[in-house]
Amino acid sequence: MQTAIQPKSTAAEAHRAYTCSEAGPPCPFSQQWVRITKQEHIDLSARANYWEAQHARARAEIDKLREEVALEDAKIKDLQNRLFGKKSEKQRASRSQRSNQGKRPSKRKRGQQSGSSGHGRTKRPDLPIVADEQDLDDDQKRCSTCGLPHRPNPALDEYSDLIEVEVKAHVRRIRRPAYTRNPGCTCEDTPAILSAAPPARPIPRSDYGVSFWVEIILRKFRYGQPTHRALQDLRDQGLPVSPGTVAGGLQAIAPLFEPIVEPIVEELYCKQMSEQLFHHDETRWEVFVELPGKVGTRWYLWVTRSPSVVFYCIDPSRSAAVPGAHFAGLQAQQAIIVCDRYSAYKKLARLALNILLAFCWAPMRRDFLDAGRAFAELQQWALDWKERIGALYHLNQLRLEQWAPERPIGEQCAGFHQHHAALQGQMQDMHKEATRVLAQADAPGAGLSKSARTQQNKVLSSLLDHWSGLSVFVDHPEVPMDNNRGENSIRTPVTGRKNDYGSGSIWSAELAATLFAILQTLVLWGINPRHWLLDYLTACAENGASPPAQIDAFLPWAMDDARRADLRRPYACRAPPAEPLPIGEDT
């Protein structure tokens, strides 16, 4: 069964003929019939199936490569935004902004309005006043014509105040007069030469006084300034100090703070564990010491903040064992820990049934914004969720303005219940929206690429997985929606770590955690850290470079109200003398 074909038709021509007959007006080949053998039909079908499969495979590979390119472009865009973009959130057009485009701009100027009552000049009752005088020259005190002197009139004197900050390194030379025994005195117990005792020093046989070490401690552990920068400033003032002197002095001073740390661990621990609300966070802290069994120099600085104390702990591990050991003595039936979504806290909550985790909303909000920055097709979706979370913060703030902490939720005022119901409705709407989008994740025609859909599902799944911890603040108004208190407490150590890269030894890391805990606890109680350090190191120096026997006067929770009020004021230090004292034999 074979018919001669003139001309012989190919598979491509047959395909064009079929396409022509199906898609458009009749073409010349649509009216001709071609007869081929069975073997030729099998060969052509095999070839067509082979190339069709190859085409489908190539299309699949191309689609896969396109998705990979889109994902890599999104990563590049995100990295460029982190590296070159603004640190603060960019102002992007949202639905509320677009709705306001047609409105007339306000004529009200920014800042304080003219005619409104101001707050007046800032009062500084604790700032000492140093009297100075600026008088006329001698030729200006008499008449330039007749030469008669002008008469002073103190009632018309004028005064001008200037606020000055003059910090100057100086040597305080202390003259100790010597006395010899009277020749007529024959008492055996009387020494031949008498003089006052040498000045008290926090470090024996050291030339540096209390104020020097207070300045070093505050600059390093309160303001996050590296040691070399502080020494450079002192060098500019004429006081060159080697880094080894500072390191050795801090190592000698470290034992002076041990009696302060022990009450924090012992006395405050029971008090802290009886409380119910904590803020917890951790950050890396480099300790450049090689330990057997540990790879690398990365340690971790843990912070636990409660209403009474800010406690720091340095540990080579980031496991759940560190917070587990700290919260092992909880006395309350239920304690709430505000934290991030780190897995160590989740494990802690699984092991301790009396711990309830309240997750921070800030990382959740950041996830939506990162998804919008990574994929342009998710930008509007991310901004919509950003507005939802912002509305959540606003409703919670309105609710807290009407909240009475001493009353349970059922006994609050009507205004509180109104905003509380609105807050619950907003939370339900957000949960329903996230559930609806996840349920339609596999539906065709969603309008999103596969990579964008994957990122969207990842963010929404994280929201629903952590929903129980994210909604703790609804039934517990005392719990904030974010962990800003814990992060603010650890901000100074992070700043110091970026400047000095951590600690060079274990004792320096432990000293850093100790001083961070002391200084942050003092700030929490409203005590001036400079005033407290000057008083405490002076007491240590007067006690022979040893901690004072009674430390109740230096514990914020043990001192009386008068002492606490005194330490809240600035330290009444005296200015160095304008003229140098005469050089004596004894210093």
Secondary structure as GFF3:
##gff-version 3
##sequence-region A 1 587
A	DSSP	alpha_helix	11	23	.	.	.	ID=ss1
A	DSSP	three_ten_helix	28	31	.	.	.	ID=ss2
A	DSSP	alpha_helix	38	84	.	.	.	ID=ss3
A	DSSP	alpha_helix	95	99	.	.	.	ID=ss4
A	DSSP	three_ten_helix	138	141	.	.	.	ID=ss5
A	DSSP	three_ten_helix	154	156	.	.	.	ID=ss6
A	DSSP	beta_strand	179	180	.	.	.	ID=ss7
A	DSSP	beta_strand	193	194	.	.	.	ID=ss8
A	DSSP	alpha_helix	210	217	.	.	.	ID=ss9
A	DSSP	pi_helix	218	222	.	.	.	ID=ss10
A	DSSP	alpha_helix	227	236	.	.	.	ID=ss11
A	DSSP	alpha_helix	243	253	.	.	.	ID=ss12
A	DSSP	three_ten_helix	254	257	.	.	.	ID=ss13
A	DSSP	alpha_helix	258	273	.	.	.	ID=ss14
A	DSSP	beta_strand	277	286	.	.	.	ID=ss15
A	DSSP	beta_strand	298	305	.	.	.	ID=ss16
A	DSSP	beta_strand	310	315	.	.	.	ID=ss17
A	DSSP	alpha_helix	321	326	.	.	.	ID=ss18
A	DSSP	three_ten_helix	327	329	.	.	.	ID=ss19
A	DSSP	beta_strand	335	339	.	.	.	ID=ss20
A	DSSP	alpha_helix	343	351	.	.	.	ID=ss21
A	DSSP	beta_strand	355	359	.	.	.	ID=ss22
A	DSSP	alpha_helix	361	374	.	.	.	ID=ss23
A	DSSP	three_ten_helix	376	378	.	.	.	ID=ss24
A	DSSP	alpha_helix	379	401	.	.	.	ID=ss25
A	DSSP	three_ten_helix	409	411	.	.	.	ID=ss26
A	DSSP	alpha_helix	414	439	.	.	.	ID=ss27
A	DSSP	alpha_helix	450	465	.	.	.	ID=ss28
A	DSSP	alpha_helix	467	470	.	.	.	ID=ss29
A	DSSP	alpha_helix	472	475	.	.	.	ID=ss30
A	DSSP	alpha_helix	484	489	.	.	.	ID=ss31
A	DSSP	alpha_helix	491	500	.	.	.	ID=ss32
A	DSSP	alpha_helix	506	524	.	.	.	ID=ss33
A	DSSP	alpha_helix	529	542	.	.	.	ID=ss34
A	DSSP	three_ten_helix	552	554	.	.	.	ID=ss35
A	DSSP	alpha_helix	561	568	.	.	.	ID=ss36
###
